[in-house]
C-alpha cells in the first residue's frame, strides 16, 4: 500500500472532517446548549437502535469483500441489511413505548430516521472502501457533508430545531448515496442471496454485534447518564465538545484504516509472510497523524470552544475538551491499531469481551461519579475506560500480530509534537486570528520536524514531487 494512496484518503477525509466541524459549529450556535442536547440524544439513540443491528453487516462487508471471490457477498449482505432495517423499526417502536421521562418526546423517531439513512449511506461507503475506490469514497463523504451542512443549517435557520438538524443530516446521507453510492446498491439488485454464506457471516457478525453494543455503551453511555443527572445545557456543552473531537480528527484516524484494511485482509488471506511489514507501515503512518491531531486539539481547546461554539458553550466545553481529545486518541489507537489482529483473525468474541469490560467500567464509574462531579467526571472516566481498552487489546492481540514502530519514528513524532506545543503556547492572544495562527505555526513546526527526519518517507515524497529525487 503506497503512501500516496493513504494521502488520498487523508485529503478526502480531512476535507470532510473540516466540513463536519463546521456543521457542529453551525448546529451548536443555532440550537443552543439545550437544543444541542436534544440533537445529541437523537444521535445517541440512532447509534444504539440502528448501529448495533446494521453495522455488523457493514463490518462483514469490510472483512469478506476484499478476499478473492468476495464480490458475490454484496447481494447477500444488502438483503440482510433490509431485514435488519425492519428489525430497527420494531426496536424503535418498542423503545418509544418505554422511554424514560428525561428523554424528550419524539426523539426516538428522529433517531430512527437518522439511523436508517446512515445505514444506507454507510453500506455504499464501505463498498467503496473495500473495493479501493478512494476517489469515489471521498466524493461520497464530501457530498454528504455539503448537503447536511446546507440543508441542516437552512432548517435550523427556519426555526425547525433538532428535527430540522436531523432532516438535513438525513438528506445528506441519502442525497450523497443517490449521487455517488449507487454502485453498491446496483450490485445488491443484480446479485443473489447466498444462503450457504450465512454460517460464516453469522459466526463473524454476532460477536461484532455484541462488540458494537458494548462499544456504543462505551462511546455514548456517558451522554445518557448525563441526560439523567445534569441540566440539558451542560449535556449540550459536553456533547458539542465531544463531537468536535470526534469530527475534528476522528475521521482522520479512520482514513488510514479505510485505506489499508482491504489490503491487509488480502495479505492475511493470501500472503501472511508480507503482512507484518505492511502492518508496521500502517502503524507508522497512523502515528504520524494521530499524535499531532489529538495534541493540537487539546492545546487550542479554549480557542476552539470560543470561536466554533460561542459564548453559551465555551466555559463547560473548554473544560472537558482536552480530556475528550485524549479519550478520542486512545479510542483511535485501540480501534484502528490494537484491535486490528482481532479483526483479521476473526476473534470478535475476544474483542467483544474487551469492549464489554470497558463499557461496564465506564458506565459504573459514570453512575457513581457524575451525580456528584458532573461533566468533568464523565470526561475523566472516558479517558480511563479507553486507556484500559488499549492495554487489554494490545496484550491480547500481540500474540497474533503486533504493530511495531522504529525508535527513530517515535523520537521524530515526539520531537515534532514538542515543537508544535512550544510554538502554540507562546502565541499570546486568542480569538479567530489567534486560533488560526496557532494552528498554522503548530502545523509548520510539526511538519518541519517529521519531514526533516523523513518519517513515513515524507521527505522523500516531497523531494520527488518537486523533482529533486
Secondary structure, DSSP 8 states (H G I E B T S, - for coil): --HHHHHHHHHHHHHHHHHHHHHHHHHHHHHHHHHHHHHHHHHHHHIIIIIHHHHHHHHHHHHHTTSTTGGGHHHHHHHHHHHHHHHHHHHHHHHHHS--TTS-TTHHHHHHHHHHHHHHHHHHHHHHHHTT-HHHHHHHHHHHHHHHHHHHHHHHHTT-HHHHHHHHHHHHHHHHHHHH-HHHHHHHHHS---GGGHHHHHHHHHHHHHHHHHHHHHHHHHHHHHHHHS-HHHHHHHHHHHHHHIIIIIHHHHHHHHHHHHHHHHHHHH-GGGHHHHHHHHHHHHHHHHHHHHHHHHHTHHHHIIIII-HHHHHHHHHHHHHHHHHHHHHHHIIIIITHHHHHTT-HHHHHHHHHHHHHHHHHHHHHHHHHHHHHHHHHHHHHHHHHHHHHHHHHHTTT------HHHHHHHHHHHHHHHHHHHH----HHHHHHHHHHHHHHHHHHHHHHTTGGGHHHHHHHHTT--
